[in-house]
Amino acid sequence: MAGVFMFTCVDVFIKFLSPGLPIGQVLIAFGAGTAVIFWLMAIGTRQRIFDNRYLHKATMFRCLSEMVGGLALVVALSNAALSTVTAIMQTAPLVLTIMAVIFLKEIIGASRILAILFGFLGVLIIIRPSAGGFDVYTVCALIGVIGLAGRDFSARLLPDNLSVIGLSFFGSLSVILAGSLLMVLSGGWVLPNSKETFYCVAMAASGGVGLWCMSTSIRLVDVSAVSPYRYTRIIFGTVAGVIIFEEKIDTLTILGGLIIVFSGLYGWSRERAH
């Protein structure tokens, strides 16, 4: 829950920064800040992170997921309502379950498969595709969820002799790479003012703590044990959207969000029952 709250803070700071800084620059600030945090954590715990052992599939998977998920999510947060993006992000436990089936060969029953499909029906209600098209930024939010779920899932692929801190460090470097490539293509570096600098530092600090909390929790226990607590993010995100950004939440967004949460909790309860 602490990790979920920290990620909500990251979302808030990204929305604060998006009007004044380019998306690529926000990604670089986030990646650089969290990389420094994990590097200091590695020094404090006397862990080696520049080690050939990290040339592992879990590291590669983490970096790719961070690049795709981070870029898509920052684009979504910069252009869509925080409450809407937060509702879509509740599909993360469903995506994690699908990844567990694909990569870890976990077996799920027909009822959980139906629950996953029902959850993505909630996503369609929020996105609302029509003959005239759909909101591309809500689709970016869904892509971001898939990428960041892969980021969290990578901790389950990591051998016991490798550190979550080291894995997170290399993931942060990949975010810097994604932001740098975006800045090369788009250009337009902006010197942040004092308030934007504070937001960058706060964003990185919140992200570092959140990443450590989530990665550690997934590594210590089953994904099914962690998943229910992720749904507190819809509370944090909705409250922040309404109070801080004065967002108006429509009925369909609420309905879609409730469907996603219900399907996730149902799938979790069925798994715990077995």
Summary of the structure (lengths in Angstrom):
residues: 274
radius of gyration: 18.1
end to end distance: 24.6
largest distance: 57.0
contacts: 987
relative contact order: 0.23
helix: 80%
strand: 1%
